[in-house]
């Protein structure tokens, strides 16, 4: 499981669309990565959990090159985690 800091989560919220889960929920969670992971699991957003917390960093560029463009993948590359 990938460990993020509060600063990482702030960056994710800033990079995200205003109506996306990170932008909507992270500020109210004080940018706590564990609370955000719990929220994603609670709403059964397994793809989000996988892209953000489980996918090895070395696989991220491969998915982007295949056309699976995701804000989570862009975020992962920007924080190198």
Secondary structure, DSSP 8 states (H G I E B T S, - for coil): -----HHHHHHHHHHS-TTSHHHHHTGGGTT-HHHHHHHHHHTT-HHHHIIIIIS-HHHHHHHHHTT---HHHHHHHHHT-
